[in-house]
Amino acid sequence: MPATPSQQGVDDVSERTQQNRSAGDQSPATKSGRRLAAQLAAKKAADAKRRRQAWAGGLAGVAVMALLIGGFVWIDRNRSDDKPANQAGATPSAAAPAADAPTAPPAPQLPEGSDPALGSKPTVAKGTGDLKKLAVTPLIKGKGAAVQKGQTITTNYVGVFFKDGKEFDSSWSSGQPATFPIGVGQVIPGWDQGLVGVTVGSRVQLDIPGELAYGNDEAAAGGRPTGPLRFVVDVLAAQ
């Protein structure tokens, strides 16, 4: 049965309403809102990505700095370990001499007005020829009184073998002059005979045959030098 005009009008209105609703969904205002929402979402995503990158970059920078600081500490530590213990810290003071370092013997006390050469050890050469008797040779003439028999004298001396000049004894080695009575048998005959009459402050050379020294028999000498000997003696005092 065909619809009535009234019913047809209602249907037309309903159809237009539905069409309008469908058309309203595609309006410019709705499209603009959707584009804005999409742009906001993209901006938020970009901001979040930048924040994540910034955090990652910051963490990487912190890690690099930590590695660099650790490297510097390790290098400085190695350099410190390489230093001798006595160089760590403040600037070291001048090194003290070793306790066992050899020290020069003290200079002898010389008689007043004597030759300064008496302050140094003499060089003694070997003798020549065949020594038969005592020979006293002045090397430096002293200005003091002559040594008398029975006095106690103070001397520096060097003793060598007459034939080869090899040193066997010297007061200079210990830095202590020798003191003894003279002319009374306390020393070898060559000294007793050769030094009496020598003036204080003198240096003399004594060439002494074995008979006036320690003899010529090594077995009987008890380790003392045998054969002809040469001494250079400085007379420093006599009392």
C-alpha positions as CSV (number, residue, x, y, z in Angstrom):
1,M,0.0,0.0,0.0
2,P,1.4,3.4,-1.0
3,A,2.5,5.8,1.8
4,T,0.5,8.7,2.7
5,P,1.8,12.2,2.1
6,S,2.1,12.7,5.8
7,Q,4.1,9.5,6.2
8,Q,6.3,10.4,3.3
9,G,7.2,13.8,4.7
10,V,8.3,12.1,7.9
11,D,10.5,9.7,6.1
12,D,12.1,12.6,4.0
13,V,12.9,14.5,7.2
14,S,14.5,11.4,8.7
15,E,16.6,10.7,5.7
16,R,17.8,14.3,5.5
17,T,18.7,14.2,9.2
18,Q,20.8,11.1,8.7
19,Q,22.5,12.7,5.7
20,N,23.2,15.8,7.6
21,R,24.8,13.8,10.5
22,S,27.0,11.9,8.0
23,A,28.0,15.2,6.4
24,G,28.6,16.8,9.8
25,D,31.2,14.2,10.5
26,Q,33.2,15.4,7.5
27,S,33.0,19.1,8.4
28,P,36.1,21.4,8.2
29,A,36.1,22.0,12.0
30,T,36.2,18.3,12.7
31,K,39.1,17.7,10.3
32,S,41.1,20.6,11.7
33,G,40.7,19.2,15.3
34,R,41.9,15.8,14.1
35,R,45.0,17.4,12.4
36,L,45.8,19.4,15.6
37,A,45.5,16.3,17.8
38,A,47.8,14.4,15.4
39,Q,50.3,17.3,15.5
40,L,50.2,17.4,19.3
41,A,50.8,13.7,19.5
42,A,53.7,13.9,17.1
43,K,55.2,16.8,19.1
44,K,54.9,14.9,22.3
45,A,56.5,11.9,20.7
46,A,59.4,14.1,19.4
47,D,59.8,15.7,22.8
48,A,60.0,12.3,24.5
49,K,62.5,11.1,22.0
50,R,64.7,14.2,22.5
51,R,64.5,13.7,26.3
52,R,65.6,10.1,25.9
53,Q,68.5,11.1,23.7
54,A,69.5,13.9,26.1
55,W,69.5,11.4,29.0
56,A,71.5,8.9,27.0
57,G,74.0,11.6,26.0
58,G,74.4,12.8,29.6
59,L,75.0,9.3,30.8
60,A,77.6,8.7,28.1
61,G,79.3,12.0,29.1
62,V,79.4,10.9,32.7
63,A,80.9,7.6,31.8
64,V,83.6,9.2,29.6
65,M,84.5,11.6,32.4
66,A,84.7,8.7,34.9
67,L,87.0,6.9,32.6
68,L,89.2,9.9,32.0
69,I,89.4,10.7,35.8
70,G,90.2,7.0,36.5
71,G,92.9,7.1,33.8
72,F,94.5,10.2,35.3
73,V,94.5,8.7,38.8
74,W,96.1,5.5,37.5
75,I,98.8,7.4,35.6
76,D,99.6,9.7,38.5
77,R,99.6,6.6,40.8
78,N,102.1,4.9,38.6
79,R,104.3,8.0,38.5
80,S,104.2,8.2,42.2
81,D,105.1,4.5,42.5
82,D,108.1,5.1,40.2
83,K,109.5,7.7,42.6
84,P,112.1,6.5,45.1
85,A,110.7,6.6,48.6
86,N,113.0,9.4,49.6
87,Q,111.7,11.7,46.8
88,A,108.0,11.5,47.7
89,G,106.5,14.6,49.3
90,A,108.5,17.7,49.9
91,T,111.8,18.5,48.2
92,P,114.5,16.3,49.7
93,S,117.3,18.0,51.6
94,A,121.0,17.4,50.7
95,A,122.0,13.8,51.1
96,A,124.0,13.0,54.3
97,P,127.3,11.2,53.7
98,A,127.3,7.5,54.2
99,A,128.2,6.3,57.7
100,D,130.9,4.0,56.4
101,A,132.4,6.6,53.9
102,P,136.1,6.9,54.3
103,T,137.3,10.1,55.8
104,A,140.7,11.7,55.2
105,P,143.1,11.5,58.1
106,P,143.5,14.7,60.1
107,A,146.4,16.9,59.1
108,P,149.4,16.6,61.6
109,Q,150.2,19.4,64.0
110,L,153.3,21.0,62.6
111,P,156.0,22.7,64.6
112,E,155.8,26.5,64.6
113,G,157.6,27.9,61.5
114,S,158.1,24.5,59.9
115,D,157.9,23.8,56.2
116,P,154.2,23.3,55.1
117,A,155.4,20.2,53.1
118,L,155.5,18.3,56.4
119,G,151.7,18.4,56.2
120,S,151.6,16.0,53.2
121,K,152.7,12.4,52.9
122,P,156.0,12.1,50.9
123,T,156.5,10.0,47.9
124,V,159.3,7.5,48.6
125,A,161.3,5.9,45.7
126,K,163.3,2.7,45.8
127,G,167.0,2.8,46.4
128,T,169.9,2.0,44.1
129,G,173.1,-0.1,44.5
130,D,174.0,-2.4,47.4
131,L,173.3,-0.8,50.8
132,K,176.1,-1.6,53.2
133,K,175.8,1.0,56.0
134,L,173.3,3.5,57.5
135,A,172.8,6.7,55.4
136,V,171.0,9.7,56.7
137,T,169.9,12.2,54.0
138,P,168.2,15.5,55.1
139,L,165.3,16.4,52.8
140,I,163.9,19.4,54.8
141,K,166.0,21.2,57.4
142,G,164.0,22.0,60.5
143,K,164.4,25.1,62.6
144,G,163.8,23.5,66.0
145,A,166.2,22.1,68.6
146,A,168.2,19.0,67.9
147,V,166.9,15.6,69.1
148,Q,168.8,14.2,72.0
149,K,169.3,10.7,73.2
150,G,166.6,9.7,75.7
151,Q,164.0,12.2,74.5
152,T,160.5,11.1,73.4
153,I,159.9,12.2,69.8
154,T,156.8,12.4,67.7
155,T,157.2,11.5,64.0
156,N,155.4,10.8,60.8
157,Y,157.0,8.2,58.6
158,V,156.8,6.1,55.5
159,G,158.7,2.8,55.2
160,V,159.5,1.0,51.9
161,F,161.7,-1.9,50.8
162,F,165.0,-0.4,49.6
163,K,165.2,-2.6,46.5
164,D,161.8,-2.1,45.0
165,G,160.2,0.8,46.8
166,K,157.1,-1.2,47.9
167,E,155.5,0.4,50.9
168,F,155.1,-1.8,54.0
169,D,154.3,0.7,56.7
170,S,153.2,4.3,57.2
171,S,151.9,6.4,60.0
172,W,150.0,8.5,57.4
173,S,147.6,5.6,56.8
174,S,146.1,5.8,60.3
175,G,146.5,9.6,60.6
176,Q,148.2,9.1,64.0
177,P,151.9,10.2,64.3
178,A,154.2,7.7,66.2
179,T,155.6,8.7,69.6
180,F,158.5,6.8,71.2
181,P,161.8,7.3,73.2
182,I,164.8,7.6,70.9
183,G,168.4,6.3,71.5
184,V,167.4,3.8,74.2
185,G,166.7,0.6,72.3
186,Q,162.9,1.1,71.9
187,V,163.1,1.2,68.1
188,I,165.4,-0.4,65.5
189,P,169.1,0.6,65.7
190,G,168.9,2.5,62.4
191,W,166.3,4.8,63.9
192,D,168.2,5.2,67.2
193,Q,171.4,6.1,65.4
194,G,169.9,8.0,62.5
195,L,167.5,10.4,64.3
196,V,169.6,11.5,67.3
197,G,170.9,15.0,66.4
198,V,168.2,15.7,63.8
199,T,166.4,19.1,64.4
200,V,162.7,19.3,65.1
201,G,160.8,20.2,62.0
202,S,163.1,18.2,59.7
203,R,162.3,15.5,57.1
204,V,165.1,13.0,56.7
205,Q,165.6,9.9,54.6
206,L,167.1,6.9,56.5
207,D,168.6,4.1,54.3
208,I,169.1,1.2,56.8
209,P,170.8,-2.1,56.0
210,G,169.1,-5.3,57.2
211,E,171.5,-5.7,60.1
212,L,170.3,-2.3,61.6
213,A,166.6,-3.0,60.9
214,Y,164.8,-6.3,61.3
215,G,167.5,-8.6,59.9
216,N,167.9,-10.5,56.7
217,D,166.3,-13.8,57.7
218,E,162.6,-13.9,56.9
219,A,162.0,-17.0,59.1
220,A,163.4,-15.2,62.1
221,A,161.8,-11.9,61.4
222,G,158.3,-13.1,62.5
223,G,156.5,-11.4,59.5
224,R,158.4,-8.1,59.8
225,P,160.1,-6.7,56.7
226,T,163.6,-8.0,56.1
227,G,166.6,-6.8,54.2
228,P,167.6,-3.2,53.6
229,L,164.9,-0.7,54.2
230,R,164.3,3.0,53.4
231,F,162.3,5.3,55.7
232,V,161.3,9.0,55.2
233,V,160.8,10.5,58.7
234,D,159.3,13.8,59.7
235,V,160.4,14.9,63.2
236,L,157.4,16.9,64.6
237,A,158.3,17.2,68.3
238,A,161.0,16.2,70.9
239,Q,160.7,16.3,74.7
